[in-house]
Amino acid sequence: EVQLQASGGGLVQAGGSLRLSCATSVTFDDRAIGWFRQAPGKEREGVSCISSLDGRTFYADSVKGRFAISKDNVENTVTLHMNSLKPEDTAVYYCAISLAAYYSSSYYCQHPRGMDYWGKGTQVTVSS
């Protein structure tokens, strides 16, 4: 069974930083992995994704220049570094993986249903 365990959420003031980590039970070879978030009353949106198909990193426009995704292919972890946080970043953040990277990084972030497995979310709250 594929497992993803996210951690690192919390409460931070606007302008602050947080780091989210996701440990997976599978390797990242030929896979796509990403971070998504869902705010109350809103649809789940892709924040940042990496697909082995194109090898690129996709970021949502709302987080470009502030967030950075990295993955450790030895530890099978993916980390989301979040800087200059804004109140509108408040959401439950999820990591997810697609076991076969059929599509580009941007596709997976724009189509969350393309992911096969999801971790339990971690709450990020940014106060103004």
A tleap script that builds the chain and sets N, CA, C and O, in Angstrom:
source leaprc.protein.ff14SB
mol = sequence {
  NGLU VAL GLN LEU GLN ALA SER GLY GLY GLY
  LEU VAL GLN ALA GLY GLY SER LEU ARG LEU
  SER CYS ALA THR SER VAL THR PHE ASP ASP
  ARG ALA ILE GLY TRP PHE ARG GLN ALA PRO
  GLY LYS GLU ARG GLU GLY VAL SER CYS ILE
  SER SER LEU ASP GLY ARG THR PHE TYR ALA
  ASP SER VAL LYS GLY ARG PHE ALA ILE SER
  LYS ASP ASN VAL GLU ASN THR VAL THR LEU
  HIE MET ASN SER LEU LYS PRO GLU ASP THR
  ALA VAL TYR TYR CYS ALA ILE SER LEU ALA
  ALA TYR TYR SER SER SER TYR TYR CYS GLN
  HIE PRO ARG GLY MET ASP TYR TRP GLY LYS
  GLY THR GLN VAL THR VAL SER CSER
}
set mol.1.N position { 0.843 -1.188 0.000 }
set mol.1.CA position { 0.000 0.000 0.000 }
set mol.1.C position { 0.883 1.244 0.000 }
set mol.1.O position { 1.839 1.339 0.769 }
set mol.2.N position { 0.554 2.182 -0.860 }
set mol.2.CA position { 1.305 3.430 -0.939 }
set mol.2.C position { 0.873 4.351 0.193 }
set mol.2.O position { -0.317 4.579 0.411 }
set mol.3.N position { 1.848 4.867 0.895 }
set mol.3.CA position { 1.551 5.778 1.998 }
set mol.3.C position { 2.311 7.084 1.826 }
set mol.3.O position { 3.466 7.097 1.400 }
set mol.4.N position { 1.652 8.169 2.159 }
set mol.4.CA position { 2.266 9.492 2.174 }
set mol.4.C position { 1.941 10.143 3.505 }
set mol.4.O position { 0.788 10.152 3.935 }
set mol.5.N position { 2.943 10.677 4.146 }
set mol.5.CA position { 2.763 11.294 5.450 }
set mol.5.C position { 3.291 12.716 5.399 }
set mol.5.O position { 4.496 12.943 5.283 }
set mol.6.N position { 2.384 13.662 5.488 }
set mol.6.CA position { 2.765 15.075 5.458 }
set mol.6.C position { 2.907 15.620 6.867 }
set mol.6.O position { 2.201 15.198 7.783 }
set mol.7.N position { 3.817 16.550 7.030 }
set mol.7.CA position { 4.022 17.187 8.325 }
set mol.7.C position { 4.566 18.597 8.118 }
set mol.7.O position { 5.005 18.953 7.024 }
set mol.8.N position { 4.531 19.387 9.181 }
set mol.8.CA position { 5.158 20.700 9.132 }
set mol.8.C position { 4.221 21.881 9.111 }
set mol.8.O position { 4.679 23.024 9.126 }
set mol.9.N position { 2.925 21.644 9.078 }
set mol.9.CA position { 1.995 22.758 9.081 }
set mol.9.C position { 1.982 23.467 10.418 }
set mol.9.O position { 2.611 23.023 11.379 }
set mol.10.N position { 1.260 24.570 10.469 }
set mol.10.CA position { 1.157 25.303 11.722 }
set mol.10.C position { 0.631 26.698 11.510 }
set mol.10.O position { 0.118 27.042 10.444 }
set mol.11.N position { 0.769 27.492 12.551 }
set mol.11.CA position { 0.312 28.882 12.534 }
set mol.11.C position { 1.516 29.798 12.414 }
set mol.11.O position { 2.492 29.652 13.151 }
set mol.12.N position { 1.449 30.740 11.486 }
set mol.12.CA position { 2.556 31.661 11.276 }
set mol.12.C position { 1.999 33.032 10.930 }
set mol.12.O position { 0.901 33.144 10.387 }
set mol.13.N position { 2.745 34.055 11.240 }
set mol.13.CA position { 2.310 35.403 10.883 }
set mol.13.C position { 2.628 35.688 9.418 }
set mol.13.O position { 3.530 35.083 8.838 }
set mol.14.N position { 1.897 36.590 8.844 }
set mol.14.CA position { 2.152 36.998 7.467 }
set mol.14.C position { 3.604 37.448 7.324 }
set mol.14.O position { 4.146 38.159 8.170 }
set mol.15.N position { 4.210 37.009 6.225 }
set mol.15.CA position { 5.615 37.315 5.997 }
set mol.15.C position { 6.549 36.239 6.505 }
set mol.15.O position { 7.743 36.254 6.202 }
set mol.16.N position { 6.022 35.316 7.266 }
set mol.16.CA position { 6.840 34.253 7.833 }
set mol.16.C position { 7.041 33.099 6.871 }
set mol.16.O position { 6.633 33.153 5.711 }
set mol.17.N position { 7.680 32.052 7.376 }
set mol.17.CA position { 8.017 30.892 6.560 }
set mol.17.C position { 7.614 29.601 7.260 }
set mol.17.O position { 7.558 29.526 8.487 }
set mol.18.N position { 7.342 28.607 6.462 }
set mol.18.CA position { 7.083 27.261 6.958 }
set mol.18.C position { 7.678 26.277 5.961 }
set mol.18.O position { 7.867 26.590 4.786 }
set mol.19.N position { 7.966 25.082 6.460 }
set mol.19.CA position { 8.445 24.032 5.589 }
set mol.19.C position { 7.578 22.800 5.792 }
set mol.19.O position { 7.457 22.292 6.907 }
set mol.20.N position { 6.983 22.328 4.717 }
set mol.20.CA position { 6.171 21.122 4.757 }
set mol.20.C position { 6.982 19.961 4.189 }
set mol.20.O position { 7.672 20.104 3.179 }
set mol.21.N position { 6.888 18.826 4.844 }
set mol.21.CA position { 7.580 17.633 4.365 }
set mol.21.C position { 6.587 16.508 4.132 }
set mol.21.O position { 5.575 16.397 4.825 }
set mol.22.N position { 6.888 15.687 3.155 }
set mol.22.CA position { 6.032 14.539 2.837 }
set mol.22.C position { 6.924 13.327 2.643 }
set mol.22.O position { 7.760 13.296 1.739 }
set mol.23.N position { 6.745 12.348 3.482 }
set mol.23.CA position { 7.488 11.094 3.367 }
set mol.23.C position { 6.628 10.080 2.638 }
set mol.23.O position { 5.455 9.906 2.970 }
set mol.24.N position { 7.191 9.418 1.658 }
set mol.24.CA position { 6.432 8.452 0.875 }
set mol.24.C position { 7.015 7.048 1.041 }
set mol.24.O position { 8.176 6.877 1.413 }
set mol.25.N position { 6.185 6.058 0.757 }
set mol.25.CA position { 6.613 4.664 0.888 }
set mol.25.C position { 7.092 4.098 -0.449 }
set mol.25.O position { 7.406 2.912 -0.547 }
set mol.26.N position { 7.150 4.962 -1.494 }
set mol.26.CA position { 7.607 4.522 -2.810 }
set mol.26.C position { 8.681 5.476 -3.305 }
set mol.26.O position { 8.827 6.591 -2.804 }
set mol.27.N position { 9.421 5.017 -4.293 }
set mol.27.CA position { 10.436 5.886 -4.887 }
set mol.27.C position { 9.774 6.860 -5.861 }
set mol.27.O position { 8.588 6.747 -6.173 }
set mol.28.N position { 10.571 7.816 -6.329 }
set mol.28.CA position { 10.052 8.822 -7.251 }
set mol.28.C position { 10.357 8.498 -8.709 }
set mol.28.O position { 10.043 9.290 -9.597 }
set mol.29.N position { 10.960 7.353 -8.963 }
set mol.29.CA position { 11.301 6.992 -10.331 }
set mol.29.C position { 10.055 6.908 -11.197 }
set mol.29.O position { 9.096 6.212 -10.863 }
set mol.30.N position { 10.084 7.630 -12.320 }
set mol.30.CA position { 8.974 7.590 -13.286 }
set mol.30.C position { 7.628 7.945 -12.675 }
set mol.30.O position { 6.600 7.384 -13.055 }
set mol.31.N position { 7.633 8.867 -11.740 }
set mol.31.CA position { 6.392 9.251 -11.068 }
set mol.31.C position { 6.229 10.771 -11.107 }
set mol.31.O position { 7.140 11.510 -11.481 }
set mol.32.N position { 5.061 11.196 -10.714 }
set mol.32.CA position { 4.802 12.611 -10.531 }
set mol.32.C position { 4.405 12.828 -9.078 }
set mol.32.O position { 3.674 12.026 -8.497 }
set mol.33.N position { 4.887 13.905 -8.505 }
set mol.33.CA position { 4.559 14.189 -7.116 }
set mol.33.C position { 4.281 15.673 -6.975 }
set mol.33.O position { 4.835 16.493 -7.708 }
set mol.34.N position { 3.426 16.008 -6.036 }
set mol.34.CA position { 3.099 17.414 -5.908 }
set mol.34.C position { 2.469 17.770 -4.589 }
set mol.34.O position { 2.104 16.906 -3.792 }
set mol.35.N position { 2.351 19.057 -4.379 }
set mol.35.CA position { 1.650 19.626 -3.237 }
set mol.35.C position { 0.411 20.347 -3.725 }
set mol.35.O position { 0.439 21.064 -4.725 }
set mol.36.N position { -0.660 20.147 -3.013 }
set mol.36.CA position { -1.939 20.763 -3.323 }
set mol.36.C position { -2.469 21.409 -2.048 }
set mol.36.O position { -2.009 21.105 -0.948 }
set mol.37.N position { -3.439 22.300 -2.209 }
set mol.37.CA position { -4.042 22.898 -1.026 }
set mol.37.C position { -5.525 23.136 -1.263 }
set mol.37.O position { -5.987 23.271 -2.396 }
set mol.38.N position { -6.245 23.182 -0.165 }
set mol.38.CA position { -7.675 23.438 -0.240 }
set mol.38.C position { -8.079 24.341 0.906 }
set mol.38.O position { -7.933 23.999 2.079 }
set mol.39.N position { -8.584 25.485 0.539 }
set mol.39.CA position { -9.079 26.437 1.529 }
set mol.39.C position { -10.575 26.215 1.712 }
set mol.39.O position { -11.225 25.674 0.817 }
set mol.40.N position { -11.134 26.616 2.839 }
set mol.40.CA position { -12.568 26.424 3.081 }
set mol.40.C position { -13.404 27.032 1.969 }
set mol.40.O position { -13.218 28.193 1.603 }
set mol.41.N position { -14.322 26.243 1.436 }
set mol.41.CA position { -15.217 26.731 0.405 }
set mol.41.C position { -14.620 26.821 -0.980 }
set mol.41.O position { -15.272 27.290 -1.913 }
set mol.42.N position { -13.376 26.372 -1.123 }
set mol.42.CA position { -12.720 26.443 -2.430 }
set mol.42.C position { -12.334 25.049 -2.915 }
set mol.42.O position { -12.250 24.102 -2.133 }
set mol.43.N position { -12.105 24.948 -4.198 }
set mol.43.CA position { -11.651 23.684 -4.764 }
set mol.43.C position { -10.181 23.457 -4.452 }
set mol.43.O position { -9.420 24.393 -4.204 }
set mol.44.N position { -9.813 22.194 -4.472 }
set mol.44.CA position { -8.406 21.853 -4.272 }
set mol.44.C position { -7.598 22.369 -5.457 }
set mol.44.O position { -8.007 22.205 -6.606 }
set mol.45.N position { -6.464 22.984 -5.186 }
set mol.45.CA position { -5.640 23.524 -6.259 }
set mol.45.C position { -4.204 23.032 -6.150 }
set mol.45.O position { -3.694 22.782 -5.058 }
set mol.46.N position { -3.573 22.901 -7.292 }
set mol.46.CA position { -2.183 22.492 -7.302 }
set mol.46.C position { -1.277 23.654 -6.953 }
set mol.46.O position { -1.422 24.748 -7.498 }
set mol.47.N position { -0.352 23.423 -6.057 }
set mol.47.CA position { 0.596 24.446 -5.640 }
set mol.47.C position { 1.910 24.283 -6.391 }
set mol.47.O position { 2.430 25.235 -6.973 }
set mol.48.N position { 2.437 23.069 -6.370 }
set mol.48.CA position { 3.693 22.797 -7.050 }
set mol.48.C position { 3.784 21.317 -7.356 }
set mol.48.O position { 3.462 20.481 -6.513 }
set mol.49.N position { 4.221 20.994 -8.559 }
set mol.49.CA position { 4.295 19.600 -8.984 }
set mol.49.C position { 5.576 19.336 -9.757 }
set mol.49.O position { 6.120 20.225 -10.411 }
set mol.50.N position { 6.040 18.114 -9.671 }
set mol.50.CA position { 7.187 17.661 -10.454 }
set mol.50.C position { 6.796 16.350 -11.109 }
set mol.50.O position { 6.323 15.427 -10.446 }
set mol.51.N position { 6.998 16.275 -12.422 }
set mol.51.CA position { 6.725 15.038 -13.149 }
set mol.51.C position { 8.012 14.551 -13.805 }
set mol.51.O position { 8.757 15.339 -14.387 }
set mol.52.N position { 8.265 13.271 -13.708 }
set mol.52.CA position { 9.456 12.723 -14.352 }
set mol.52.C position { 9.315 12.728 -15.872 }
set mol.52.O position { 10.302 12.541 -16.584 }
set mol.53.N position { 8.095 12.940 -16.377 }
set mol.53.CA position { 7.903 12.954 -17.828 }
set mol.53.C position { 8.647 14.133 -18.461 }
set mol.53.O position { 9.330 13.973 -19.473 }
set mol.54.N position { 8.509 15.312 -17.857 }
set mol.54.CA position { 9.179 16.473 -18.444 }
set mol.54.C position { 10.311 16.994 -17.566 }
set mol.54.O position { 11.096 17.843 -17.989 }
set mol.55.N position { 10.390 16.478 -16.338 }
set mol.55.CA position { 11.488 16.891 -15.462 }
set mol.55.C position { 11.395 18.328 -14.987 }
set mol.55.O position { 12.336 18.854 -14.393 }
set mol.56.N position { 10.268 18.958 -15.246 }
set mol.56.CA position { 10.126 20.367 -14.878 }
set mol.56.C position { 9.399 20.503 -13.546 }
set mol.56.O position { 8.757 19.569 -13.066 }
set mol.57.N position { 9.516 21.663 -12.980 }
set mol.57.CA position { 8.803 21.983 -11.755 }
set mol.57.C position { 7.756 23.035 -12.083 }
set mol.57.O position { 8.067 24.070 -12.673 }
set mol.58.N position { 6.531 22.770 -11.703 }
set mol.58.CA position { 5.440 23.710 -11.940 }
set mol.58.C position { 5.062 24.385 -10.645 }
set mol.58.O position { 4.993 23.749 -9.593 }
set mol.59.N position { 4.819 25.671 -10.727 }
set mol.59.CA position { 4.313 26.423 -9.585 }
set mol.59.C position { 3.059 27.172 -9.997 }
set mol.59.O position { 2.988 27.724 -11.095 }
set mol.60.N position { 2.081 27.189 -9.125 }
set mol.60.CA position { 0.921 28.034 -9.348 }
set mol.60.C position { 1.369 29.486 -9.341 }
set mol.60.O position { 2.300 29.847 -8.620 }
set mol.61.N position { 0.716 30.317 -10.135 }
set mol.61.CA position { 1.093 31.727 -10.218 }
set mol.61.C position { 1.065 32.401 -8.843 }
set mol.61.O position { 1.878 33.280 -8.555 }
set mol.62.N position { 0.137 31.984 -8.016 }
set mol.62.CA position { -0.036 32.619 -6.714 }
set mol.62.C position { 1.140 32.380 -5.763 }
set mol.62.O position { 1.266 33.078 -4.757 }
set mol.63.N position { 2.002 31.402 -6.067 }
set mol.63.CA position { 3.099 31.095 -5.155 }
set mol.63.C position { 4.475 31.259 -5.800 }
set mol.63.O position { 5.497 31.073 -5.139 }
set mol.64.N position { 4.503 31.600 -7.065 }
set mol.64.CA position { 5.788 31.748 -7.749 }
set mol.64.C position { 6.658 32.789 -7.063 }
set mol.64.O position { 6.194 33.871 -6.705 }
set mol.65.N position { 7.911 32.446 -6.887 }
set mol.65.CA position { 8.843 33.353 -6.239 }
set mol.65.C position { 8.809 33.291 -4.728 }
set mol.65.O position { 9.671 33.870 -4.067 }
set mol.66.N position { 7.833 32.602 -4.170 }
set mol.66.CA position { 7.720 32.496 -2.704 }
set mol.66.C position { 7.886 31.061 -2.210 }
set mol.66.O position { 8.437 30.825 -1.134 }
set mol.67.N position { 7.406 30.110 -3.001 }
set mol.67.CA position { 7.471 28.705 -2.602 }
set mol.67.C position { 8.505 27.986 -3.459 }
set mol.67.O position { 8.768 28.377 -4.596 }
set mol.68.N position { 9.082 26.941 -2.903 }
set mol.68.CA position { 10.019 26.109 -3.649 }
set mol.68.C position { 9.821 24.660 -3.232 }
set mol.68.O position { 9.688 24.350 -2.048 }
set mol.69.N position { 9.803 23.780 -4.226 }
set mol.69.CA position { 9.635 22.356 -3.967 }
set mol.69.C position { 10.972 21.655 -4.185 }
set mol.69.O position { 11.723 22.001 -5.096 }
set mol.70.N position { 11.253 20.687 -3.358 }
set mol.70.CA position { 12.455 19.892 -3.539 }
set mol.70.C position { 12.143 18.452 -3.169 }
set mol.70.O position { 11.256 18.184 -2.359 }
set mol.71.N position { 12.879 17.532 -3.769 }
set mol.71.CA position { 12.657 16.132 -3.434 }
set mol.71.C position { 13.975 15.435 -3.188 }
set mol.71.O position { 14.995 15.749 -3.803 }
set mol.72.N position { 13.932 14.500 -2.291 }
set mol.72.CA position { 15.093 13.710 -1.934 }
set mol.72.C position { 14.849 12.300 -2.435 }
set mol.72.O position { 14.018 11.574 -1.890 }
set mol.73.N position { 15.574 11.915 -3.474 }
set mol.73.CA position { 15.343 10.617 -4.094 }
set mol.73.C position { 15.916 9.457 -3.286 }
set mol.73.O position { 15.650 8.295 -3.594 }
set mol.74.N position { 16.683 9.760 -2.276 }
set mol.74.CA position { 17.219 8.708 -1.409 }
set mol.74.C position { 16.258 8.455 -0.247 }
set mol.74.O position { 15.930 7.312 0.069 }
set mol.75.N position { 15.820 9.530 0.373 }
set mol.75.CA position { 14.897 9.412 1.509 }
set mol.75.C position { 13.445 9.303 1.073 }
set mol.75.O position { 12.570 9.038 1.897 }
set mol.76.N position { 13.178 9.503 -0.220 }
set mol.76.CA position { 11.800 9.484 -0.742 }
set mol.76.C position { 10.919 10.493 -0.010 }
set mol.76.O position { 9.820 10.175 0.444 }
set mol.77.N position { 11.423 11.689 0.089 }
set mol.77.CA position { 10.651 12.768 0.691 }
set mol.77.C position { 10.575 13.951 -0.277 }
set mol.77.O position { 11.471 14.173 -1.092 }
set mol.78.N position { 9.506 14.681 -0.164 }
set mol.78.CA position { 9.347 15.898 -0.953 }
set mol.78.C position { 9.001 17.017 0.014 }
set mol.78.O position { 8.171 16.849 0.907 }
set mol.79.N position { 9.637 18.145 -0.172 }
set mol.79.CA position { 9.507 19.263 0.756 }
set mol.79.C position { 9.008 20.500 0.030 }
set mol.79.O position { 9.413 20.783 -1.098 }
set mol.80.N position { 8.134 21.222 0.685 }
set mol.80.CA position { 7.648 22.494 0.155 }
set mol.80.C position { 8.132 23.592 1.094 }
set mol.80.O position { 7.713 23.666 2.249 }
set mol.81.N position { 9.008 24.433 0.591 }
set mol.81.CA position { 9.519 25.564 1.354 }
set mol.81.C position { 8.639 26.770 1.039 }
set mol.81.O position { 8.532 27.191 -0.113 }
set mol.82.N position { 8.022 27.310 2.058 }
set mol.82.CA position { 7.079 28.404 1.859 }
set mol.82.C position { 7.600 29.646 2.563 }
set mol.82.O position { 7.791 29.652 3.779 }
set mol.83.N position { 7.826 30.688 1.790 }
set mol.83.CA position { 8.333 31.955 2.316 }
set mol.83.C position { 7.356 33.078 2.013 }
set mol.83.O position { 6.467 32.940 1.172 }
set mol.84.N position { 7.532 34.174 2.700 }
set mol.84.CA position { 6.682 35.361 2.492 }
set mol.84.C position { 5.209 34.971 2.489 }
set mol.84.O position { 4.452 35.360 1.600 }
set mol.85.N position { 4.825 34.219 3.471 }
set mol.85.CA position { 3.457 33.703 3.525 }
set mol.85.C position { 2.444 34.819 3.685 }
set mol.85.O position { 2.680 35.826 4.352 }
set mol.86.N position { 1.305 34.596 3.044 }
set mol.86.CA position { 0.209 35.560 3.065 }
set mol.86.C position { -1.028 34.894 3.682 }
set mol.86.O position { -1.149 33.669 3.664 }
set mol.87.N position { -1.935 35.695 4.221 }
set mol.87.CA position { -3.165 35.108 4.770 }
set mol.87.C position { -3.905 34.238 3.749 }
set mol.87.O position { -4.542 33.254 4.126 }
set mol.88.N position { -3.828 34.584 2.483 }
set mol.88.CA position { -4.521 33.799 1.459 }
set mol.88.C position { -3.859 32.452 1.192 }
set mol.88.O position { -4.390 31.643 0.430 }
set mol.89.N position { -2.714 32.204 1.805 }
set mol.89.CA position { -2.091 30.885 1.720 }
set mol.89.C position { -2.693 29.915 2.730 }
set mol.89.O position { -2.385 28.723 2.711 }
set mol.90.N position { -3.538 30.415 3.599 }
set mol.90.CA position { -4.174 29.567 4.601 }
set mol.90.C position { -5.009 28.484 3.931 }
set mol.90.O position { -5.887 28.777 3.120 }
set mol.91.N position { -4.731 27.248 4.271 }
set mol.91.CA position { -5.418 26.110 3.653 }
set mol.91.C position { -4.907 24.829 4.300 }
set mol.91.O position { -3.949 24.831 5.074 }
set mol.92.N position { -5.579 23.739 3.956 }
set mol.92.CA position { -5.036 22.419 4.272 }
set mol.92.C position { -4.179 22.007 3.079 }
set mol.92.O position { -4.631 22.035 1.934 }
set mol.93.N position { -2.956 21.632 3.361 }
set mol.93.CA position { -2.013 21.258 2.312 }
set mol.93.C position { -1.870 19.737 2.255 }
set mol.93.O position { -1.753 19.068 3.282 }
set mol.94.N position { -1.881 19.214 1.040 }
set mol.94.CA position { -1.788 17.775 0.809 }
set mol.94.C position { -0.625 17.469 -0.130 }
set mol.94.O position { -0.353 18.222 -1.065 }
set mol.95.N position { 0.045 16.373 0.126 }
set mol.95.CA position { 0.980 15.862 -0.873 }
set mol.95.C position { 0.314 14.688 -1.572 }
set mol.95.O position { -0.516 13.990 -0.990 }
set mol.96.N position { 0.684 14.484 -2.812 }
set mol.96.CA position { 0.075 13.428 -3.605 }
set mol.96.C position { 1.082 12.897 -4.610 }
set mol.96.O position { 2.059 13.565 -4.947 }
set mol.97.N position { 0.824 11.676 -5.086 }
set mol.97.CA position { 1.734 11.054 -6.033 }
set mol.97.C position { 0.955 10.320 -7.116 }
set mol.97.O position { -0.092 9.729 -6.852 }
set mol.98.N position { 1.474 10.366 -8.325 }
set mol.98.CA position { 0.978 9.549 -9.411 }
set mol.98.C position { 2.035 8.487 -9.697 }
set mol.98.O position { 3.201 8.811 -9.920 }
set mol.99.N position { 1.631 7.237 -9.691 }
set mol.99.CA position { 2.603 6.157 -9.819 }
set mol.99.C position { 3.174 6.028 -11.222 }
set mol.99.O position { 4.212 5.391 -11.406 }
set mol.100.N position { 2.533 6.607 -12.194 }
set mol.100.CA position { 3.052 6.613 -13.559 }
set mol.100.C position { 2.947 8.025 -14.101 }
set mol.100.O position { 1.859 8.600 -14.144 }
set mol.101.N position { 4.071 8.584 -14.514 }
set mol.101.CA position { 4.091 9.977 -14.981 }
set mol.101.C position { 3.754 10.038 -16.460 }
set mol.101.O position { 4.642 10.102 -17.310 }
set mol.102.N position { 2.465 10.017 -16.757 }
set mol.102.CA position { 2.017 10.090 -18.148 }
set mol.102.C position { 1.955 11.519 -18.664 }
set mol.102.O position { 1.929 11.753 -19.872 }
set mol.103.N position { 1.933 12.467 -17.744 }
set mol.103.CA position { 1.686 13.849 -18.140 }
set mol.103.C position { 2.746 14.787 -17.575 }
set mol.103.O position { 3.608 14.381 -16.796 }
set mol.104.N position { 2.662 16.042 -17.983 }
set mol.104.CA position { 3.623 17.058 -17.555 }
set mol.104.C position { 3.348 17.501 -16.124 }
set mol.104.O position { 2.304 17.207 -15.541 }
set mol.105.N position { 4.315 18.212 -15.589 }
set mol.105.CA position { 4.167 18.743 -14.228 }
set mol.105.C position { 2.963 19.667 -14.135 }
set mol.105.O position { 2.194 19.605 -13.175 }
set mol.106.N position { 2.806 20.516 -15.128 }
set mol.106.CA position { 1.688 21.464 -15.098 }
set mol.106.C position { 0.350 20.744 -15.157 }
set mol.106.O position { -0.613 21.162 -14.515 }
set mol.107.N position { 0.289 19.670 -15.922 }
set mol.107.CA position { -0.967 18.926 -16.023 }
set mol.107.C position { -1.383 18.392 -14.671 }
set mol.107.O position { -2.545 18.526 -14.286 }
set mol.108.N position { -0.467 17.796 -13.949 }
set mol.108.CA position { -0.832 17.210 -12.663 }
set mol.108.C position { -1.294 18.269 -11.678 }
set mol.108.O position { -2.223 18.036 -10.905 }
set mol.109.N position { -0.656 19.428 -11.697 }
set mol.109.CA position { -1.100 20.466 -10.770 }
set mol.109.C position { -2.462 21.030 -11.164 }
set mol.109.O position { -3.258 21.423 -10.310 }
set mol.110.N position { -2.712 21.063 -12.454 }
set mol.110.CA position { -3.983 21.619 -12.923 }
set mol.110.C position { -5.114 20.590 -12.918 }
set mol.110.O position { -6.284 20.947 -13.057 }
set mol.111.N position { -4.761 19.317 -12.757 }
set mol.111.CA position { -5.750 18.238 -12.725 }
set mol.111.C position { -5.441 17.307 -11.554 }
set mol.111.O position { -4.877 16.229 -11.742 }
set mol.112.N position { -5.811 17.725 -10.352 }
set mol.112.CA position { -5.499 16.928 -9.160 }
set mol.112.C position { -5.986 15.492 -9.235 }
set mol.112.O position { -5.403 14.608 -8.606 }
set mol.113.N position { -7.047 15.246 -9.995 }
set mol.113.CA position { -7.559 13.888 -10.082 }
set mol.113.C position { -6.593 12.955 -10.801 }
set mol.113.O position { -6.782 11.738 -10.797 }
set mol.114.N position { -5.568 13.515 -11.413 }
set mol.114.CA position { -4.557 12.692 -12.052 }
set mol.114.C position { -3.633 12.005 -11.062 }
set mol.114.O position { -2.883 11.102 -11.432 }
set mol.115.N position { -3.683 12.426 -9.817 }
set mol.115.CA position { -2.864 11.812 -8.776 }
set mol.115.C position { -3.543 10.551 -8.251 }
set mol.115.O position { -4.768 10.482 -8.148 }
set mol.116.N position { -2.721 9.557 -7.920 }
set mol.116.CA position { -3.265 8.273 -7.494 }
set mol.116.C position { -3.448 8.159 -5.980 }
set mol.116.O position { -4.434 7.592 -5.511 }
set mol.117.N position { -2.514 8.688 -5.237 }
set mol.117.CA position { -2.557 8.550 -3.786 }
set mol.117.C position { -2.334 9.916 -3.129 }
set mol.117.O position { -1.587 10.762 -3.620 }
set mol.118.N position { -3.008 10.084 -2.013 }
set mol.118.CA position { -2.962 11.347 -1.282 }
set mol.118.C position { -2.627 11.093 0.177 }
set mol.118.O position { -3.070 10.115 0.780 }
set mol.119.N position { -1.840 11.992 0.721 }
set mol.119.CA position { -1.595 11.948 2.152 }
set mol.119.C position { -2.676 12.710 2.889 }
set mol.119.O position { -3.461 13.444 2.288 }
set mol.120.N position { -2.708 12.527 4.187 }
set mol.120.CA position { -3.616 13.327 4.996 }
set mol.120.C position { -3.080 14.750 5.008 }
set mol.120.O position { -1.868 14.964 5.015 }
set mol.121.N position { -3.951 15.687 5.010 }
set mol.121.CA position { -3.545 17.071 4.928 }
set mol.121.C position { -2.913 17.599 6.197 }
set mol.121.O position { -3.058 17.024 7.276 }
set mol.122.N position { -2.216 18.696 6.045 }
set mol.122.CA position { -1.655 19.407 7.180 }
set mol.122.C position { -2.093 20.865 7.082 }
set mol.122.O position { -1.993 21.487 6.024 }
set mol.123.N position { -2.575 21.395 8.192 }
set mol.123.CA position { -3.149 22.740 8.187 }
set mol.123.C position { -2.056 23.796 8.233 }
set mol.123.O position { -1.123 23.718 9.033 }
set mol.124.N position { -2.191 24.778 7.362 }
set mol.124.CA position { -1.329 25.960 7.388 }
set mol.124.C position { -2.243 27.170 7.587 }
set mol.124.O position { -3.169 27.399 6.809 }
set mol.125.N position { -1.971 27.926 8.625 }
set mol.125.CA position { -2.749 29.116 8.918 }
set mol.125.C position { -1.813 30.309 8.994 }
set mol.125.O position { -0.852 30.311 9.762 }
set mol.126.N position { -2.102 31.318 8.195 }
set mol.126.CA position { -1.278 32.532 8.168 }
set mol.126.C position { -2.123 33.679 8.698 }
set mol.126.O position { -3.156 34.023 8.123 }
set mol.127.N position { -1.684 34.253 9.773 }
set mol.127.CA position { -2.434 35.352 10.386 }
set mol.127.C position { -1.920 36.690 9.852 }
set mol.127.O position { -0.747 36.839 9.510 }
set mol.128.N position { -2.835 37.652 9.793 }
set mol.128.CA position { -2.467 38.972 9.258 }
set mol.128.C position { -1.957 39.883 10.352 }
set mol.128.O position { -1.602 41.031 10.084 }
savepdb mol mol.pdb
quit
